[in-house]
Amino acid sequence: MTRSLAAVALTCALAITPSCADPTLVPASTADTPAPGPRPAAPGATDWPTFLGPTRDGVSTEKGIIAPWPAEGLRKVWDCELGLGYAAPVVARGKLFHADRFTDNIRLTAREADTGKFLWKYEYPTEYEDRYGYEPGPRACPVADGDRVYLHGPDGVLCCVDATIGKEVWKVDTRAKFFFQQNFFGAGSVPVIDGDLLILPVGGSAKGPRPVDFRDVKSNDTALVAFDKKTGEVKYAAGHELASYSSPVITTISGKKTGLYFARGGLLGFDPQTGKTEFHYPWRARVMESVNASNPVVVGDKVLITECYGPGTAFLDLKGGKPKEIWTDKEKDSVDRSLACHWNTPIHIDGFVYGSSGRNTEDADIRCLELATGDLKWRQKRTKRCNFTLVDGHLVSLSEYGALALIKPNADKYQELSKYDVPGLEYPCWAAPVVSNGLLYVRGKEKLLALELIPAKK
C-alpha cells in the first residue's frame, strides 16, 4: 500500500471481530437521567436523513447552540457500542439509524434518537475484506426516506428496509448485477433520492476477471444506476465513469434540475430522471492509486470540487450546462494549492470556503479561501484531518482523533471558541458530525455518542 493512497495505515492485521460483545445486546448507556418522553424540539429542529444533512452540504438550520461551550465540554446524553465501520448515523422521525459490521454480517440498527434505546436490527451476511487493512464495515451512511431506510454496504449490496420494524423490502447485489470491481476500499458512496428514484454510483465494468492493474478497468456505462425506491427495479443505468467515494447531489443549474457526481475520473453532470450525461469535466490525480471523495460544493450556478492526491481544487461556472473554469489549482505546485480536501466536504459561508486540507494526518490544516478567486485567506496548521458541520453560524469540527472544536467563521483569522477531547471517542473518527433536534451525534472507533449541543426547552 502506498502512503499516498492510505487514509491512515493500520498497524495491525485486519480485524473482523470487534473487541466487544454484540453491541445491540448491550443497552445504550446514559450519562444523565434522560427526560421522560420525547426531547422538546430545538429551534429550527430538523431531521438529518442522509449524508451531510437534508441538503447534503453539511449545513444545519437549527438555532440556539451553547457558545462558547462549558469548560468540561458538552453534556453526554447517551452513548452505545458499535461494531466495525466508519459510517455516520442519520436521524429521521424520532429514530436514529446506524450501520456497522459484526462478525460476518453487515448490520443496520434503529434506536430512539433522544435516548439511544434499541428498537431493531437488520443484517445480511458478507464476505467483504478490505485489501488495505481497513475495517470491513460500512463506509456509506444509511439514507432514511419516509417509512424506508436504505443502506449501501462496502460489498456493493444495496438494501431497502422497513423503517418501522426492520424487515427487508428489497436487496440488490450491485457487484453481481453490474460487475462492479472492488474499489480501493470497497463501495463507499451514499445514494441520493429524487422523487421515486434512488440514484446510486455503481461504476460497473466489463464482465470477466478483475484486471491486475486498476488502469485496465473500463466502465460499462453504469456510473450511475437509478432504482425504483419502492421495488428495487432498475430504471436506468448511465454514465461512462467508474466509482469514487464522493456522493451525488441534486441541484438547480440555470433553472434546470441537475445531478452532480464527482466520479473517479472527474465531475459528471447528469439528468436525474434519465441519467443522461450533460457534461464530463476531467479531474483526477495522475497517480492511479488515488481517490475522489469530497462532495461537490454548489453555490448558485457554480460548483467547487476538491481532492488531495494531485490537481487540488477547481471552481467551475456551470451556466448553460457546460463547465467553464473560474480558477483551478492544476498548474500550481502542491504547496501552493488553495485547498486539497481528502474525505471531508468543505463548507461555503458568505463567499468563503472552510475546509480541512491535506492528505495525511501530520500535514493537515484548516483553511479559509475566497471562493471567487481561490485566494487563501488563512490556514491553521497541525489540526489533523477533520470534518465540519455548520450550525447556528458556527462550525463544529470533529478531528479524526476525537477532538471537537467550535469555530466562528471569520475570513480574517482562525477563531476557535472552544475545544475539548470527547471522553470515550477514539481514532478513527472519520464520520462527519450529525445535528438533529439539538443533539450532536459523533462516531469514533466502535462508539457512537449523543451530546447536547442545543439545550432542551424547559
MOMONOR-V656271 format. One record per helix or strand of 2 or more residues. SS is the DSSP state (~ for helix, > for strand). FROM is the first residue (numbers start at 1). TO is the last residue. If there is no record, write none. Layout:
SS,FROM,TO
SS,FROM,TO
//
This chain:
~,23,25
>,59,60
>,76,81
>,90,92
>,95,102
>,105,112
>,118,125
>,143,145
>,148,152
>,157,162
>,168,173
~,174,178
>,192,194
>,197,201
~,214,216
>,224,228
>,234,238
>,249,253
>,256,263
>,266,270
>,277,282
>,297,299
>,302,306
>,313,317
~,319,321
>,324,328
~,334,336
>,347,349
>,352,357
~,361,363
>,365,370
>,376,380
>,386,391
>,394,399
>,403,408
>,416,421
>,434,436
>,439,444
>,447,452
//
